[in-house]
Amino acid sequence: MQTSSRASSALSLPASGHVAYFSMEIAIHPAIPTYSGGLGVLAGDTLRSAADLELPLAAFTLLHRKGYFRQHLDAAGQQTEDVQPWNPEDFCAEEAARVAVSVEERTVVVRAWRYDLVGRTGHVIPIYLLDTDLEENSGWDRGLTDHLYGGDTNYRLQQEIVLGMGGVRMASALGIDVNVYHMNEGHAALLTLALLERETGGGIPGKVTQYDVEAVRAKCVFTTHTPVPAGHDRFSAEQAGRILGQERTARLQEQETFKDGMLNMTLLALRFSRYANGVALQHGKVSREMFPEFPIEFITNGVHGPTWISAPVQQMLDEHVPAWRRDHVYLRSVIDLPARAILEAHAQAKEALLAEVASRTGMVLNPKVLTLGFARRVATYKRANLLFTDAERLVEIAKAAGGLQILYAGKAHPADEPGKALIREVVERAQALDSEALKIVYLENYEWELGAQLTAGVDVWVNTPKRPYEASGTSGMKAALNGVPSLSILDGWWIEGWIEGVTGWAIEDGANDAEEAASLYTKLEKAVAPLYHDAPEKWATLMKTTLSINGTFFNTNRMVQQYTRNAYYPTTEAVHAKVEEAAFAD
């Protein structure tokens, strides 16, 4: 039996103190290429709202000195990639603290660069970017923090040691009082191992008791972001033993963090978290089906309004609804705005977008023509080619509508050959279908600023994932905060945001791609195009209801408040009780 003195020892239970937010990627600033897509943008928006809401939070990520990649497309749509080097000294201050982690029995020294993210009221969220490019390290180890999602799975596991274990040690070295560790995806799950070793007296733990496990769980919360099995990081027992060390790997096996013979980082995070959530209602259900032994909740994602609402729409809101900046619930008042206000604001955003298209491609598009947007990370399940299922029908719809313009953008991971092939297919179809009535443009190097222009400037946002593989999706939320309705598959966030004809339109479920494409065409032909061309006042109403209904909910201010109430600082009685129960059970 455990002694009562240990049961009564002080524990850092979540009642106050800092939240330490860990994410492999964070979209910090448009000129800092430390993100690849939705996960990183979501992390950045989370921190921007945390700053606006004055949350005591510090964030940890990797420096990614050479970025993700800059995408180049040739005339045939063939993607090539260049590195994106950046200089942390231009944006960050180097901290004096140094910590060490063990990688393949080598000692790797880690430093941190601090970026201060300043909120609306002046509150600062420090972001610590971990860096191994130090003279004390070998040439290989100096490059461990160079590339986001670069290299093989060996490189990935080594990076995850730096992020998780190095991040915990760096927080301590910086003197940050951390009571809650938030793992944003499983990449940071090894922070639980660092906490477990601290709980058992430092170094590689000997016998781990249930008290030790519950003491770590009391400090940890976890957000899973993917319903795609391949999206959950897994490493072989051989890799784990070689890179982490045999003793640490044995401890992880004892804690049942292996599945099908593989170290599963999602499973590791779930085992050591007192709270776990998916990122949308539907995704919570899918996650519970994937990991039925865990009570996985959901907190639906959002986006940071001031970051993604276009300048013309922000000016409109400042004039008519100035309170929106301190409380997004006031976006509800948009429903009462004059139609002219939102139509004129959108027209300015559309003009800016089409000017960018002309600058990049030389193609001059018509601002009066219905323009669809489709931009996201390129993966086959997102079905960027669904619009071309019946090309003849698409052309006829374009002719009947007085013209149709479709803007595409998106990067495929450098190792994703099917994704690259999909880009080539879209470019090829765009060239083949080009006519006076139908214009399709694929814009290269989809990133922060282009994403903001697209979501604000198109008339309709299109999303066609294969169900149920869209965890949440945030690009459609950005569009909604600009009054841009969606035409989308009912998956991810759209299940919660869809009101037919009020916030956009649903593409109905079908038995195959052809049936879902037929639904897309029917909605486009019968509902979207006629409303856009023949009823501008009704279209303005649609834009107002889209912004007022979805803007008030699908924002990171609401999301961070939910994390604060439900994950970071819930009632602590149950947490205390579980730790005490474990102490006396050991």
Backbone hydrogen bonds, N-H to C=O, Kabsch-Sander energy under -0.5 kcal/mol:
donor,donor_aa,acceptor,acceptor_aa,energy
2,Q,583,A,-0.6
6,R,3,T,-0.6
7,A,3,T,-1.3
8,S,4,S,-1.6
9,S,6,R,-1.1
13,L,11,L,-2.1
15,A,13,L,-1.8
16,S,13,L,-0.6
18,H,177,D,-2.9
19,V,56,P,-2.2
20,A,180,V,-3.3
21,Y,19,V,-0.6
21,Y,58,A,-2.8
22,F,20,A,-0.6
22,F,182,H,-3.0
23,S,60,F,-2.2
24,M,184,N,-0.5
26,I,34,T,-1.8
27,A,40,G,-2.5
28,I,26,I,-1.3
29,H,32,I,-0.5
32,I,29,H,-2.1
34,T,32,I,-2.0
41,V,37,G,-2.4
42,L,38,G,-2.7
43,A,39,L,-2.0
44,G,40,G,-2.4
45,D,41,V,-2.6
46,T,42,L,-2.4
47,L,43,A,-2.1
48,R,44,G,-2.2
49,S,45,D,-2.3
50,A,46,T,-2.4
51,A,47,L,-2.2
52,D,48,R,-2.1
53,L,49,S,-2.6
54,E,51,A,-1.0
55,L,50,A,-2.8
57,L,55,L,-1.5
58,A,19,V,-2.7
59,A,126,P,-2.6
60,F,21,Y,-3.0
61,T,128,Y,-2.3
62,L,24,M,-0.6
63,L,130,L,-2.5
64,H,145,T,-0.8
65,R,145,T,-1.7
66,K,146,D,-2.8
67,G,64,H,-2.2
70,R,82,D,-3.0
71,Q,69,F,-0.5
72,H,80,T,-2.5
74,D,78,Q,-1.5
77,G,74,D,-2.1
80,T,72,H,-2.3
82,D,70,R,-1.8
84,Q,66,K,-2.5
86,W,65,R,-1.7
90,D,87,N,-1.9
91,F,88,P,-1.5
92,C,88,P,-3.3
93,A,114,R,-2.2
95,E,112,A,-2.8
99,V,110,V,-2.1
101,V,108,V,-2.3
103,V,101,V,-0.5
103,V,106,R,-2.7
104,E,243,I,-2.5
106,R,103,V,-2.0
108,V,101,V,-3.2
108,V,106,R,-0.6
109,V,107,T,-0.5
110,V,99,V,-3.1
111,R,131,D,-2.6
113,W,129,L,-1.9
114,R,93,A,-3.4
115,Y,113,W,-0.5
115,Y,127,I,-2.7
117,L,115,Y,-0.7
117,L,125,I,-2.5
118,V,116,D,-0.6
119,G,123,H,-3.3
122,G,119,G,-1.4
125,I,117,L,-2.9
127,I,115,Y,-2.8
128,Y,59,A,-3.2
128,Y,126,P,-0.5
129,L,113,W,-3.1
129,L,127,I,-0.6
130,L,61,T,-3.0
130,L,128,Y,-0.7
131,D,111,R,-2.5
134,L,132,T,-2.3
137,N,134,L,-1.8
142,R,138,S,-2.3
143,G,139,G,-0.7
143,G,140,W,-1.2
144,L,141,D,-1.4
146,D,143,G,-1.7
147,H,143,G,-0.5
148,L,67,G,-1.8
149,Y,147,H,-0.6
150,G,147,H,-0.8
156,R,152,D,-2.0
157,L,153,T,-2.5
158,Q,154,N,-2.1
159,Q,155,Y,-2.4
160,E,156,R,-2.2
161,I,157,L,-1.6
162,V,158,Q,-1.7
163,L,159,Q,-2.7
164,G,160,E,-2.5
165,M,161,I,-1.1
166,G,161,I,-1.9
167,G,162,V,-0.5
167,G,163,L,-1.0
168,V,164,G,-1.7
169,R,165,M,-1.9
170,M,166,G,-2.4
171,A,167,G,-2.4
172,S,168,V,-1.7
173,A,169,R,-2.5
174,L,170,M,-2.2
175,G,172,S,-1.4
176,I,171,A,-2.4
178,V,176,I,-1.2
179,N,18,H,-2.4
179,N,177,D,-0.5
180,V,18,H,-1.6
181,Y,219,K,-3.3
182,H,20,A,-3.1
182,H,180,V,-0.6
183,M,181,Y,-0.6
183,M,221,V,-2.5
184,N,22,F,-2.8
184,N,182,H,-0.8
185,E,183,M,-1.2
185,E,223,T,-2.2
188,A,185,E,-1.1
189,A,186,G,-2.0
191,L,188,A,-2.1
192,T,189,A,-1.8
194,A,190,L,-1.6
195,L,191,L,-2.2
196,L,192,T,-2.2
197,E,193,L,-2.3
198,R,194,A,-1.9
199,E,195,L,-2.3
200,T,196,L,-1.6
201,G,198,R,-1.4
202,G,197,E,-3.4
209,T,207,K,-0.6
213,V,209,T,-1.9
214,E,210,Q,-2.7
215,A,211,Y,-2.4
216,V,212,D,-1.8
217,R,213,V,-2.7
218,A,214,E,-2.1
219,K,216,V,-1.7
220,C,216,V,-0.7
220,C,217,R,-0.9
221,V,181,Y,-2.5
222,F,275,Y,-2.0
223,T,183,M,-2.6
224,T,277,N,-2.3
231,G,228,V,-2.4
232,H,229,P,-1.7
233,D,231,G,-0.6
235,F,263,L,-2.0
237,A,261,G,-0.8
240,A,236,S,-2.7
241,G,237,A,-2.7
242,R,238,E,-2.3
243,I,239,Q,-3.0
244,L,240,A,-2.3
245,G,240,A,-1.1
249,T,245,G,-2.2
250,A,246,Q,-2.5
251,R,247,E,-2.0
252,L,248,R,-2.2
253,Q,249,T,-2.3
254,E,250,A,-2.2
255,Q,251,R,-1.3
256,E,253,Q,-1.7
257,T,252,L,-1.6
259,K,262,M,-2.9
262,M,259,K,-1.6
263,L,235,F,-3.4
264,N,257,T,-2.2
264,N,262,M,-0.7
265,M,233,D,-2.5
265,M,263,L,-0.6
268,L,264,N,-2.4
269,A,265,M,-2.2
270,L,266,T,-2.5
271,R,267,L,-2.6
272,F,268,L,-1.3
273,S,270,L,-1.3
274,R,217,R,-1.1
274,R,220,C,-2.2
275,Y,220,C,-0.8
277,N,222,F,-2.0
278,G,297,E,-2.6
284,G,280,A,-2.5
285,K,281,L,-1.4
286,V,282,Q,-2.4
287,S,283,H,-2.6
288,R,284,G,-1.9
289,E,285,K,-1.6
290,M,286,V,-1.8
291,F,287,S,-2.3
294,F,291,F,-1.9
296,I,294,F,-1.6
297,E,276,A,-2.9
297,E,295,P,-0.6
299,I,278,G,-2.2
301,N,279,V,-2.2
303,V,554,F,-0.9
305,G,303,V,-0.8
307,T,304,H,-1.0
308,W,304,H,-1.6
309,I,305,G,-2.6
314,Q,310,S,-2.7
315,Q,311,A,-2.4
316,M,312,P,-1.9
317,L,313,V,-2.7
318,D,314,Q,-2.9
319,E,315,Q,-1.7
320,H,316,M,-2.3
321,V,317,L,-3.4
324,W,321,V,-2.2
325,R,322,P,-1.1
326,R,323,A,-0.9
327,D,323,A,-1.6
330,Y,327,D,-1.8
331,L,328,H,-2.0
332,R,329,V,-1.9
333,S,330,Y,-2.0
334,V,331,L,-2.0
335,I,332,R,-1.6
336,D,333,S,-2.0
337,L,334,V,-2.1
341,A,338,P,-0.9
342,I,338,P,-1.0
343,L,339,A,-2.2
344,E,340,R,-2.5
345,A,341,A,-1.9
346,H,342,I,-2.3
347,A,343,L,-2.2
348,Q,344,E,-1.8
349,A,345,A,-1.8
350,K,346,H,-2.9
351,E,347,A,-2.2
352,A,348,Q,-2.0
353,L,349,A,-2.0
354,L,350,K,-2.7
355,A,351,E,-1.8
356,E,352,A,-1.7
357,V,353,L,-2.3
358,A,354,L,-2.3
359,S,355,A,-2.2
360,R,356,E,-2.3
361,T,357,V,-2.7
362,G,357,V,-0.5
362,G,358,A,-2.0
363,M,357,V,-0.5
364,V,362,G,-0.5
365,L,363,M,-0.7
369,V,366,N,-1.5
370,L,403,G,-0.5
372,L,405,Q,-3.2
373,G,460,V,-2.3
374,F,407,L,-2.6
376,R,409,A,-1.5
378,V,411,K,-2.9
379,A,377,R,-0.7
382,K,379,A,-1.6
383,R,380,T,-1.6
386,L,383,R,-1.7
388,F,385,N,-1.6
389,T,386,L,-1.7
391,A,388,F,-0.7
394,L,390,D,-2.0
395,V,391,A,-2.2
396,E,392,E,-2.2
397,I,393,R,-2.4
398,A,394,L,-2.2
399,K,395,V,-2.3
400,A,396,E,-2.4
401,A,397,I,-1.9
402,G,399,K,-1.3
403,G,398,A,-3.0
404,L,437,A,-2.8
405,Q,370,L,-2.4
406,I,439,K,-2.7
407,L,372,L,-2.8
408,Y,406,I,-0.5
408,Y,441,V,-3.3
409,A,374,F,-1.4
410,G,443,L,-0.6
416,D,413,H,-2.5
417,E,415,A,-1.3
420,K,416,D,-2.1
421,A,417,E,-2.5
422,L,418,P,-1.7
423,I,419,G,-1.7
424,R,420,K,-2.1
425,E,421,A,-2.2
426,V,422,L,-2.3
427,V,423,I,-2.5
428,E,424,R,-2.6
429,R,425,E,-2.7
430,A,426,V,-2.5
431,Q,427,V,-2.1
432,A,428,E,-2.1
433,L,429,R,-2.2
434,D,430,A,-0.7
435,S,438,L,-2.2
439,K,404,L,-2.2
441,V,406,I,-2.5
443,L,408,Y,-3.1
443,L,441,V,-0.6
451,G,447,E,-3.1
452,A,448,W,-2.2
453,Q,449,E,-2.0
454,L,450,L,-2.7
455,T,451,G,-2.5
456,A,452,A,-1.3
457,G,453,Q,-2.1
458,V,454,L,-2.0
459,D,371,T,-2.5
460,V,371,T,-1.5
461,W,485,P,-2.6
462,V,373,G,-2.9
462,V,460,V,-0.5
463,N,487,L,-1.4
464,T,382,K,-0.5
466,K,381,Y,-2.5
467,R,465,P,-0.6
469,Y,466,K,-2.4
471,A,469,Y,-0.8
478,K,474,T,-2.0
479,A,475,S,-2.1
480,A,476,G,-2.3
481,L,477,M,-2.1
482,N,479,A,-1.6
483,G,480,A,-2.1
484,V,479,A,-2.7
486,S,503,T,-1.3
487,L,461,W,-3.0
488,S,505,W,-2.0
489,I,463,N,-1.9
490,L,507,I,-0.8
491,D,489,I,-2.1
492,G,470,E,-0.6
493,W,472,S,-2.5
494,W,491,D,-1.3
495,I,492,G,-1.0
496,E,493,W,-1.4
497,G,493,W,-1.7
498,W,494,W,-1.9
501,G,504,G,-3.0
502,V,499,I,-2.7
503,T,499,I,-2.5
504,G,499,I,-0.8
505,W,486,S,-2.9
507,I,488,S,-2.9
508,E,506,A,-0.7
516,E,512,N,-1.8
517,A,513,D,-2.7
518,A,514,A,-2.0
519,S,515,E,-1.7
520,L,516,E,-2.1
521,Y,517,A,-2.6
522,T,518,A,-2.4
523,K,519,S,-2.5
524,L,520,L,-2.4
525,E,521,Y,-2.9
526,K,522,T,-3.2
527,A,523,K,-1.8
528,V,523,K,-2.7
529,A,524,L,-2.4
531,L,527,A,-1.4
532,Y,528,V,-2.3
533,H,529,A,-2.4
534,D,530,P,-2.7
535,A,531,L,-1.4
539,W,535,A,-2.4
540,A,536,P,-2.3
541,T,537,E,-1.9
542,L,538,K,-2.3
543,M,539,W,-2.3
544,K,540,A,-2.4
545,T,541,T,-2.8
546,T,542,L,-2.2
547,L,543,M,-2.2
548,S,544,K,-2.9
549,I,545,T,-2.2
550,N,545,T,-0.5
550,N,546,T,-1.7
551,G,546,T,-0.7
551,G,547,L,-1.3
553,F,550,N,-0.7
554,F,550,N,-2.7
555,N,553,F,-2.1
556,T,303,V,-1.8
559,M,555,N,-1.7
560,V,556,T,-2.9
561,Q,557,N,-1.9
562,Q,558,R,-1.9
563,Y,559,M,-2.3
564,T,560,V,-2.5
565,R,561,Q,-2.2
566,N,562,Q,-2.9
567,A,563,Y,-2.2
568,Y,563,Y,-3.0
569,Y,564,T,-2.4
576,H,572,T,-2.7
577,A,573,E,-2.5
578,K,574,A,-2.0
579,V,575,V,-1.9
580,E,576,H,-2.7
581,E,577,A,-2.5
582,A,578,K,-2.0
583,A,579,V,-2.2
584,F,580,E,-1.7
585,A,581,E,-1.0
586,D,582,A,-1.5
